[in-house]
Amino acid sequence: MPWASKALVVVGSVAVTGLLLVLVFSLGSWGFTHRRLSLHAGRLQRLLELHPAADRVQAGLESEGTRLVGRATAPPELRSLAARWAPLQAAAILAKGEGFAEARFFMAGEILYVIFFDASGVMRDFVCLDSSA
């Protein structure tokens, strides 16, 4: 086999290996992010089923190290907080938050929780987003 053919095989093998590594690491990263978000969303879903009061939710989350980063009681406040903490997903937050009396924004590491409460202060819905994305 001539020298040029051997070089071509080696370069091709390295290129294919590199592409496979990029694919594997990309899929692994996606899988990790998906799993992390699904764990947080599942946790909030179980909390939602209990219909807890806003102060109880906040106290529980803060006791675990999750910090309150904002509170909205009017649509302009909700727009402002959504634009600040999740600019790419602000429309989804605004759509889901329509009709609720209050929204509280929490950061759990790199995960943003937006929890919606009715006029009596009971948890009614939530949005869970990866703020690092």
C-alpha positions as CSV (number, residue, x, y, z in Angstrom):
1,M,0.0,0.0,0.0
2,P,1.5,3.3,-1.0
3,W,2.4,6.0,1.6
4,A,-0.5,8.3,0.5
5,S,-3.1,5.6,0.8
6,K,-1.9,4.7,4.3
7,A,-2.0,8.4,5.3
8,L,-5.5,8.7,4.0
9,V,-6.7,5.7,6.0
10,V,-5.1,7.1,9.2
11,V,-6.5,10.6,8.7
12,G,-10.0,9.1,7.8
13,S,-9.9,6.9,10.9
14,V,-9.0,9.8,13.2
15,A,-11.7,11.9,11.6
16,V,-14.4,9.2,12.0
17,T,-13.2,8.5,15.6
18,G,-13.4,12.3,16.4
19,L,-16.9,12.5,15.0
20,L,-18.0,9.5,17.0
21,L,-16.6,11.0,20.1
22,V,-18.4,14.3,19.5
23,L,-21.7,12.4,19.0
24,V,-21.2,10.3,22.1
25,F,-20.4,13.2,24.3
26,S,-23.2,15.3,22.9
27,L,-25.8,12.6,23.5
28,G,-24.4,12.0,27.0
29,S,-24.7,15.7,27.8
30,W,-28.2,15.8,26.4
31,G,-29.2,12.7,28.4
32,F,-27.7,14.2,31.6
33,T,-29.6,17.5,31.2
34,H,-32.8,15.7,30.4
35,R,-32.5,13.5,33.4
36,R,-31.7,16.4,35.7
37,L,-34.6,18.4,34.5
38,S,-37.0,15.4,34.7
39,L,-35.9,14.8,38.3
40,H,-36.6,18.5,39.3
41,A,-40.0,18.5,37.4
42,G,-41.0,15.2,39.0
43,R,-40.2,16.6,42.4
44,L,-42.3,19.7,41.8
45,Q,-45.1,17.6,40.4
46,R,-45.3,15.6,43.6
47,L,-45.3,18.8,45.5
48,L,-48.1,20.2,43.4
49,E,-50.3,17.2,44.2
50,L,-50.1,18.2,47.9
51,H,-51.6,21.7,47.1
52,P,-49.3,23.4,49.6
53,A,-49.4,27.0,50.7
54,A,-46.9,29.5,49.2
55,D,-45.1,30.1,52.5
56,R,-44.8,26.3,53.1
57,V,-43.3,25.8,49.6
58,Q,-40.9,28.7,50.1
59,A,-39.8,27.5,53.5
60,G,-39.2,23.9,52.3
61,L,-37.2,25.0,49.3
62,E,-35.1,27.5,51.2
63,S,-34.4,24.9,53.9
64,E,-32.7,22.8,51.1
65,G,-30.6,25.7,49.8
66,T,-32.9,26.7,47.0
67,R,-33.1,30.5,47.0
68,L,-36.0,32.8,46.2
69,V,-34.8,35.2,43.4
70,G,-38.1,37.0,42.7
71,R,-41.8,37.3,43.4
72,A,-44.4,38.7,41.0
73,T,-48.0,39.7,41.9
74,A,-48.8,41.5,38.7
75,P,-48.2,40.9,35.0
76,P,-45.6,43.6,34.6
77,E,-43.5,42.1,37.4
78,L,-43.9,38.6,35.9
79,R,-42.7,39.9,32.5
80,S,-39.7,41.6,34.1
81,L,-38.7,38.5,36.2
82,A,-39.2,36.2,33.2
83,A,-37.1,38.4,31.0
84,R,-34.3,38.6,33.6
85,W,-34.1,34.9,34.7
86,A,-35.3,33.1,31.5
87,P,-35.2,35.4,28.5
88,L,-35.4,32.5,26.0
89,Q,-38.4,30.9,27.7
90,A,-40.2,34.1,28.9
91,A,-43.1,33.6,26.5
92,A,-43.8,30.1,28.0
93,I,-43.6,31.5,31.5
94,L,-46.0,34.3,30.7
95,A,-48.4,32.0,29.0
96,K,-48.5,29.6,31.9
97,G,-48.6,32.3,34.5
98,E,-51.7,34.0,33.0
99,G,-54.5,34.1,35.5
100,F,-52.5,33.2,38.6
101,A,-52.3,35.7,41.5
102,E,-48.6,35.2,42.2
103,A,-45.5,33.6,40.8
104,R,-42.3,33.0,42.8
105,F,-39.0,32.4,41.1
106,F,-36.5,30.0,42.8
107,M,-33.0,28.9,41.7
108,A,-32.0,25.4,42.6
109,G,-28.4,25.3,41.4
110,E,-28.8,26.0,37.6
111,I,-32.4,25.0,37.6
112,L,-35.1,27.8,37.6
113,Y,-38.4,27.0,39.3
114,V,-41.3,29.3,38.6
115,I,-44.1,28.3,40.9
116,F,-47.6,29.8,40.4
117,F,-50.1,30.3,43.3
118,D,-53.8,31.2,43.2
119,A,-55.3,34.1,45.1
120,S,-55.6,32.0,48.3
121,G,-51.8,31.3,48.2
122,V,-52.1,27.6,47.1
123,M,-49.6,26.2,44.6
124,R,-51.4,25.5,41.3
125,D,-48.7,25.1,38.6
126,F,-45.0,25.4,37.9
127,V,-42.4,25.7,35.2
128,C,-39.0,24.1,35.6
129,L,-36.1,25.3,33.3
130,D,-32.4,24.9,32.9
131,S,-31.0,28.4,33.2
132,S,-27.6,27.3,31.9
133,A,-29.0,26.5,28.5
